[in-house]
């Protein structure tokens, strides 16, 4: 399981003791949680999704995985909103609006 490999994809959220009600790394379901790319922490007045979205750069074939990840993330955020919770999304979404927004050299 890749979430057990050191230095592989995962995210972490740090908070002072007592500020977090709970934390959950099984947020997106099934295989999407295996790489540790999303952690949900519940706080008193909000929930925080901390993510590292799969990259789909020009050399990658990961676009279908990225789209499944983003759809599962959207659904998880909607579930939290439906429960009346305020949602904050943080992390690396690996999204660029234009080619100029990317630092990679050709």
trRosetta pair geometry for C-beta under 8 A, 3 or more apart (Angstrom, degrees):
i j d omega theta_ij theta_ji phi_ij phi_ji
1 4 5.2 74 81 4 90 108
1 34 5.7 -125 -158 -161 91 98
2 5 5.3 -40 -156 13 55 118
2 8 5.3 -123 178 136 90 142
2 9 6.7 38 141 26 119 132
2 34 5.9 76 41 138 92 95
2 35 4.9 -10 92 -106 124 73
2 36 7.7 -134 108 9 83 93
3 8 7.5 -142 -107 89 22 110
3 9 7.8 -76 -99 74 58 112
3 10 6.3 92 -141 -79 74 116
3 25 7.7 114 -153 154 149 138
3 33 7.8 -11 -56 143 144 65
3 34 5.7 -141 -23 172 106 46
3 35 5.9 178 -68 -143 78 14
3 36 4.0 124 -127 -36 98 104
5 8 3.9 40 88 -2 108 143
8 35 6.9 -107 136 -155 98 85
8 36 7.7 100 98 41 81 119
9 35 4.4 -25 102 168 156 107
9 36 5.9 133 101 66 97 89
9 37 5.6 -51 163 -76 113 86
9 52 6.0 172 -175 96 71 137
10 35 7.0 -155 -70 150 64 62
10 36 3.3 -16 -107 115 94 131
10 37 7.0 -112 -113 -70 38 39
10 52 7.2 121 159 24 11 140
11 36 6.6 -174 22 146 63 84
11 37 6.5 66 -9 -159 107 30
11 38 6.9 33 33 -94 133 17
11 39 5.4 -145 89 6 105 106
11 50 4.8 -175 148 127 138 102
11 51 6.4 -118 -32 -126 161 11
11 52 5.0 177 -57 -17 106 104
11 91 6.0 -29 -120 -120 147 126
12 39 7.1 38 -117 14 25 157
12 50 7.5 -55 87 119 16 150
13 20 7.9 130 114 -98 116 142
13 23 7.1 -173 60 -124 117 122
13 39 5.6 -151 -3 96 111 128
13 41 5.1 -126 96 -21 153 138
13 48 6.4 139 -138 105 153 129
13 50 4.7 178 -66 -10 110 155
15 19 4.6 -127 163 81 114 117
15 20 4.6 119 75 -40 143 111
15 41 6.7 154 -11 168 141 157
15 43 7.4 -149 -143 -93 161 112
16 19 4.9 74 66 -4 80 125
19 43 6.1 -12 159 -132 75 104
19 44 7.6 -84 -159 -10 55 100
20 23 6.2 12 166 -51 136 95
20 41 5.1 -58 -137 -172 116 115
20 42 7.0 101 -168 69 70 51
20 43 6.0 -57 -109 -91 51 73
21 42 4.5 -57 62 102 108 98
21 43 6.3 163 0 -113 93 18
21 44 6.8 132 -43 -68 113 51
22 41 7.2 -180 92 -151 45 54
22 42 4.7 17 50 39 85 113
23 39 6.3 -2 -172 178 101 107
23 40 7.0 158 -157 86 51 52
23 41 4.8 -16 -103 -102 82 79
23 42 7.6 -150 -72 16 38 71
24 27 5.7 117 113 -70 103 87
24 39 7.1 159 80 -161 43 61
24 40 4.6 -13 60 61 96 101
24 41 7.8 177 20 -79 65 36
24 42 7.9 42 -2 -18 103 99
25 33 6.4 119 140 -167 73 107
25 36 6.3 -21 -166 -125 126 72
25 38 7.3 141 -154 91 58 60
25 39 5.1 -27 -99 -107 74 83
25 40 7.8 -174 -79 22 27 71
26 29 7.7 74 177 -81 79 29
26 33 4.9 43 -124 -157 58 164
27 33 6.5 145 35 -99 59 110
27 38 4.9 -105 57 118 130 119
27 39 7.2 163 -18 -127 134 18
27 40 4.6 130 -97 -18 133 117
27 49 7.3 150 171 -126 161 98
27 73 8.0 41 123 -110 116 63
27 76 5.2 59 164 -145 94 155
28 32 3.9 -85 112 107 126 127
28 33 5.4 172 51 -60 87 81
28 37 7.9 -12 5 74 147 98
28 38 5.5 93 -27 45 115 148
28 69 6.8 -8 -157 -141 157 62
28 72 4.0 71 -160 136 96 131
28 73 6.3 -26 -102 -66 112 61
28 76 6.1 -76 -92 -39 58 140
29 32 5.9 40 68 40 63 113
29 33 6.6 157 53 -20 13 109
29 72 6.0 -134 33 -147 104 129
30 33 7.0 138 72 17 25 95
31 34 5.3 -30 -160 -5 52 124
32 35 7.9 -62 -177 25 36 94
32 37 7.5 -82 172 51 72 118
32 38 7.6 10 142 16 98 126
32 68 6.7 -142 -85 126 123 103
32 69 5.7 162 -144 -105 117 71
32 72 5.3 95 98 62 176 168
33 36 7.6 47 177 -74 57 34
33 37 7.9 -138 -128 39 33 78
33 38 7.0 -79 -111 53 70 99
36 39 7.5 6 -169 -53 73 97
37 51 6.1 32 152 -158 80 71
37 52 4.7 -114 -146 64 79 81
37 53 7.0 104 175 -87 127 24
37 54 7.1 -32 -123 -48 162 72
37 69 6.9 -34 103 -145 147 132
38 49 6.4 -19 -159 -167 100 92
38 50 7.2 151 -151 79 48 52
38 51 4.8 -2 -101 -105 81 85
38 52 7.7 -143 -60 29 53 62
38 73 6.6 -159 -105 -100 147 99
38 76 7.8 103 158 62 150 165
39 49 7.7 157 79 -153 41 47
39 50 5.1 -12 59 58 89 102
40 47 6.1 1 -172 177 96 112
40 48 7.1 158 -154 81 49 50
40 49 5.6 -18 -101 -99 77 68
40 50 7.9 -175 -81 20 30 72
40 76 7.2 -128 -71 162 138 129
40 80 7.7 -162 -153 -72 133 139
41 47 6.9 170 87 -159 45 64
41 48 4.8 -7 58 56 93 101
41 50 7.2 27 2 -5 103 111
42 47 5.0 -26 -107 -108 65 90
42 85 7.6 -68 -132 -139 95 148
43 46 5.3 5 61 62 110 69
43 47 6.8 175 22 -93 75 34
43 48 6.6 46 -10 -11 115 103
45 86 6.5 4 146 34 71 127
46 85 6.7 114 -145 177 37 87
46 86 4.1 -57 -110 83 87 102
46 87 7.0 171 -166 -81 89 15
46 88 5.6 47 159 -11 134 106
47 80 5.0 -102 49 -162 151 144
47 85 4.9 37 -7 153 111 138
47 86 7.2 164 20 80 67 52
47 87 5.7 -19 66 -109 94 64
47 88 7.2 -173 90 27 45 75
48 88 4.8 -20 -109 70 72 106
48 90 6.3 -8 -169 14 101 115
49 73 6.8 118 174 -157 150 99
49 76 7.1 121 -103 107 135 120
49 77 6.3 -65 -23 -84 152 96
49 87 6.8 13 -5 -170 108 97
49 88 7.1 -175 27 90 69 53
49 89 5.0 -15 66 -113 108 66
49 90 7.0 161 84 29 56 64
49 91 7.5 -78 124 -1 72 124
50 90 5.2 -21 -107 77 69 97
50 91 4.9 125 -171 -61 55 114
51 73 6.4 18 -96 -118 155 139
51 89 7.0 -17 12 -165 118 88
51 90 7.5 150 22 83 71 45
51 91 3.9 176 59 67 55 156
51 92 7.2 -128 105 53 68 52
51 93 6.9 52 92 -88 117 63
52 91 5.7 -115 -62 179 50 122
52 92 5.1 25 -125 55 67 103
52 94 7.9 63 -179 -25 56 111
53 66 6.2 64 169 -143 99 91
53 69 5.9 147 -141 116 77 137
53 70 6.7 34 -134 -71 125 88
53 73 7.9 -54 -95 -28 101 156
53 91 7.4 127 -16 116 80 117
53 92 6.4 -135 26 108 78 68
53 93 4.9 37 6 -155 138 40
53 94 4.5 -139 84 29 102 104
53 95 7.2 19 73 -35 155 88
54 62 4.9 -133 151 163 122 132
54 65 5.1 -17 66 112 169 110
54 66 4.5 -130 75 -83 102 78
54 69 5.7 149 9 -5 104 156
54 94 6.8 -106 96 54 28 157
55 60 6.1 161 113 -36 83 167
55 62 6.4 70 84 67 50 147
55 66 7.5 -88 99 -84 4 128
55 94 4.7 -135 -98 -148 64 146
56 60 5.1 -143 -148 89 39 127
56 62 4.7 -136 -96 79 75 87
56 63 4.3 89 -149 -78 142 65
56 65 7.9 172 -80 60 104 86
56 66 4.7 -80 -40 -11 123 152
56 94 7.1 118 13 138 72 124
57 60 4.9 91 51 0 67 112
57 102 8.0 133 -124 -152 93 141
57 104 6.8 101 -148 -42 127 162
58 104 7.6 -163 15 98 112 154
60 63 7.4 134 109 -33 97 71
61 64 8.0 -7 154 17 73 96
62 65 4.8 -56 -166 47 76 116
62 66 5.5 82 132 -30 89 100
63 66 5.5 -55 -142 37 32 114
63 67 6.3 31 160 -20 67 105
64 67 5.8 -55 -146 36 30 110
64 68 6.5 30 155 -17 64 105
65 68 5.8 -55 -149 37 32 110
65 69 6.2 36 151 -22 65 107
66 69 5.5 -54 -149 35 31 115
66 70 6.3 27 156 -16 66 107
66 94 7.2 -104 -131 91 127 126
67 70 5.8 -52 -143 38 32 109
67 71 6.3 31 156 -18 64 106
68 71 5.8 -56 -145 38 30 110
68 72 6.2 28 156 -17 65 108
69 72 6.0 -60 -149 39 26 108
69 73 6.2 28 152 -20 64 109
70 73 5.5 -52 -145 36 32 115
70 74 6.4 37 153 -23 64 102
71 74 5.6 -49 -148 32 32 114
71 75 6.5 31 153 -17 63 104
72 75 5.7 -54 -149 37 33 111
72 76 6.3 34 152 -20 65 106
73 76 5.7 -55 -146 36 31 111
73 77 6.3 30 155 -18 65 106
73 89 7.9 79 168 -127 120 123
74 77 5.9 -57 -149 37 29 110
74 78 6.4 31 152 -20 64 107
75 78 5.6 -53 -147 35 32 113
75 79 6.5 38 152 -24 64 101
76 79 5.7 -48 -152 29 33 114
76 80 6.8 31 151 -15 62 103
77 80 5.8 -55 -154 36 35 110
77 81 6.4 34 150 -18 67 106
77 87 5.1 98 -156 -172 92 159
77 89 6.9 -19 -101 -71 138 113
78 81 5.6 -54 -145 39 34 112
78 82 6.2 40 154 -25 67 105
79 82 5.7 -53 -148 32 30 114
79 83 6.9 25 152 -14 61 105
80 83 5.8 -60 -157 37 34 109
80 85 4.6 -67 170 65 87 125
80 87 5.3 113 96 -84 128 112
81 84 7.7 66 180 -63 37 11
81 85 6.5 -101 -89 62 30 70
81 87 5.7 -58 -64 -17 89 127
89 93 8.0 47 149 -73 118 118
96 99 7.3 80 127 -99 133 21
96 101 4.1 171 -160 89 99 116
96 102 4.8 -26 -102 -58 169 90
97 101 5.3 91 42 -18 76 155
98 101 5.1 112 57 -9 69 100
99 102 6.1 -57 -167 26 45 111
